[in-house]
Amino acid sequence: MRLRFKQIIVSVFLVLGISLCHTGAMAQEAHGADVIPLHAIVVGKDTIPVITLAIFDVVEKMPKALRKERERWSRLRNAVYVTYPYARSAAKVLKDVNASMANMNKRERKAFLATKEKELKAQFGDKLENLSVYQGKVLMKLIDRETGQNCYEIIKELKGGFNARVWQTVAFFFGGNLKSDYDKQEDKDIEVIVQELEMYQHYRAYN
């Protein structure tokens, strides 16, 4: 690894050397208004221009394991940024629905939920259908984070145990789990990204 690093350094300096020599030749040939003043040093009979370049790092190709980790993190970060607004909306809707149904009988609750379901489908249906399976899994975690209930519990509470079991079977078929709970330790990467997103939104609100 050190040998490769040295080879990279040597190559960079060779390129810089060629560039500097080329610049010096152009400066010597230029006349009048084309002359650009440069710092220079005299070596023997040669005047060599000296240019201060910006500092930059020369690194070796990223190891495969690190590339995979970066890809995993980028994928998760993208999924959180896409789905977090939906989780926040879900928490608000659930709070409003529970408050509205507090004094309703079973028949009124059923009619209210049917109306609410149509409204939400019109508002979010197309967007949610475009989510990938992976994004859907992240969304379920975030819903539990925002509401304190996993998706299975929410469906069971609003639509009954039978519907909850049906949708759990469907989710399981696609590799998901409506009973996914959010754990700050187990899901610490998601938590870091959520904190980043909330801080960014807070910053934008005051700018």
C-alpha positions in Angstrom: 0.0 0.0 0.0 2.8 2.4 0.9 4.6 1.6 -2.3 1.5 2.4 -4.4 1.1 5.6 -2.4 4.6 6.7 -3.2 4.0 5.9 -6.9 1.0 8.1 -6.9 2.9 11.0 -5.2 5.7 10.6 -7.8 3.2 10.6 -10.7 1.5 13.8 -9.3 4.8 15.6 -9.0 5.8 14.6 -12.5 2.6 16.0 -13.9 3.1 19.2 -11.8 6.7 19.4 -13.1 5.5 19.2 -16.7 2.9 21.8 -16.1 5.3 24.2 -14.5 7.9 23.8 -17.2 5.2 24.3 -19.8 4.1 27.5 -18.0 7.6 28.7 -17.8 8.1 28.2 -21.6 4.9 30.1 -22.3 6.0 33.0 -20.0 9.4 33.3 -21.8 7.7 33.5 -25.2 5.1 36.0 -24.1 5.5 39.7 -24.7 3.9 43.0 -23.7 0.4 42.7 -22.4 0.6 38.9 -22.5 3.2 38.8 -19.7 1.9 37.5 -16.4 4.1 38.2 -13.4 5.1 35.1 -11.4 7.3 34.3 -8.5 10.4 32.4 -9.6 13.7 30.9 -8.5 16.9 30.8 -10.4 18.6 27.5 -10.7 21.9 27.8 -12.5 21.1 29.6 -15.7 17.4 28.7 -15.6 14.6 30.8 -14.2 11.9 28.5 -12.9 8.4 29.9 -12.1 7.0 29.0 -8.7 3.3 28.6 -8.2 1.5 27.9 -4.9 -1.2 25.3 -5.5 -4.1 24.5 -3.3 -3.5 21.7 -0.7 -5.2 18.4 -1.7 -5.1 14.8 -0.5 -3.8 12.0 -2.6 -5.4 8.7 -1.5 -5.5 5.2 -2.7 -8.5 3.5 -4.2 -11.2 2.9 -1.6 -11.1 -0.7 -0.2 -14.0 -2.9 -1.2 -15.3 -3.3 2.3 -15.4 0.5 2.7 -17.1 1.0 -0.6 -19.8 -1.5 0.4 -20.3 0.4 3.7 -20.5 3.7 1.9 -23.1 2.2 -0.5 -25.1 0.8 2.5 -25.1 4.1 4.3 -26.0 6.1 1.2 -28.9 3.8 0.5 -30.2 4.0 4.0 -29.8 7.8 4.1 -31.7 8.2 0.9 -34.5 5.9 2.2 -34.8 7.9 5.4 -34.9 11.3 3.6 -37.6 9.9 1.3 -39.8 8.3 3.9 -39.4 10.4 7.1 -41.9 13.0 5.9 -44.5 10.2 5.4 -43.8 8.9 8.9 -44.4 12.4 10.4 -47.6 12.7 8.4 -48.7 9.2 9.6 -48.2 10.3 13.2 -50.2 13.4 12.8 -53.1 11.6 11.0 -53.2 8.9 13.6 -53.4 11.5 16.4 -56.2 13.3 14.6 -58.1 10.1 13.8 -58.0 8.8 17.4 -59.2 12.2 18.6 -62.1 12.3 16.1 -63.2 8.8 16.9 -63.1 9.1 20.6 -66.9 9.6 21.0 -68.0 7.6 17.9 -69.9 4.3 17.9 -68.7 1.3 15.8 -70.8 2.3 12.8 -69.7 5.9 12.8 -66.1 4.8 13.2 -66.3 2.5 10.2 -67.8 5.3 8.0 -65.3 7.8 9.2 -62.3 5.5 8.6 -63.6 4.7 5.1 -63.8 8.4 4.3 -60.4 9.1 5.8 -58.9 6.2 3.9 -60.1 7.6 0.6 -58.6 11.0 1.4 -55.2 9.6 2.4 -55.2 7.4 -0.7 -55.8 10.4 -2.9 -53.1 12.4 -1.2 -50.4 9.8 -0.7 -51.4 6.8 -2.8 -49.2 7.3 -5.9 -46.2 8.4 -3.9 -46.3 5.5 -1.6 -46.8 3.0 -4.4 -43.5 4.2 -5.9 -41.5 3.3 -2.8 -39.2 0.4 -3.1 -39.5 -2.6 -0.7 -36.4 -1.4 1.1 -37.8 2.1 1.5 -41.1 0.5 2.8 -39.2 -1.4 5.5 -37.5 1.8 6.6 -40.9 3.6 6.6 -42.4 1.0 8.9 -39.5 1.6 11.4 -40.0 5.3 11.2 -43.8 5.1 11.7 -43.1 3.2 14.9 -40.6 5.8 16.0 -43.1 8.7 15.4 -46.2 7.0 16.7 -45.0 4.6 19.4 -46.9 1.8 17.7 -45.8 -0.5 14.9 -47.9 -0.8 11.8 -49.5 -4.1 12.9 -50.8 -2.5 16.1 -52.1 0.5 14.2 -54.0 -1.6 11.6 -55.3 -3.9 14.3 -56.6 -1.0 16.4 -58.2 0.8 13.4 -59.3 -2.1 11.1 -59.4 -5.1 13.4 -57.2 -8.2 14.0 -58.3 -10.0 10.8 -57.1 -7.1 8.5 -53.9 -6.8 10.5 -53.1 -10.5 9.9 -54.0 -10.3 6.2 -51.7 -7.4 5.7 -48.9 -8.9 7.8 -49.1 -12.0 5.5 -48.8 -9.8 2.4 -45.9 -7.8 4.0 -44.1 -11.1 4.9 -44.5 -12.3 1.3 -42.5 -9.3 0.2 -39.9 -9.7 2.9 -41.4 -7.1 5.2 -42.8 -7.2 8.8 -45.6 -4.9 10.0 -44.5 -5.7 13.5 -41.1 -4.0 13.0 -40.3 -2.0 16.1 -37.9 0.9 16.3 -35.0 0.6 18.6 -32.6 3.6 19.0 -29.7 1.2 19.7 -30.5 -1.3 17.0 -31.5 1.4 14.5 -28.8 3.9 15.6 -27.9 4.6 11.9 -31.4 5.6 11.1 -31.5 7.7 14.3 -28.3 9.6 13.3 -29.8 10.3 9.8 -33.1 11.5 11.4 -31.3 13.8 13.7 -29.4 15.2 10.7 -32.6 15.7 8.8 -34.3 17.4 11.7 -31.4 19.7 12.3 -31.3 20.6 8.6 -35.1 21.3 8.6 -34.7 23.4 11.8 -31.8 25.4 10.1 -33.9 26.0 7.0 -36.9 27.2 9.1 -34.7 30.1 10.5 -33.0 31.0 7.2 
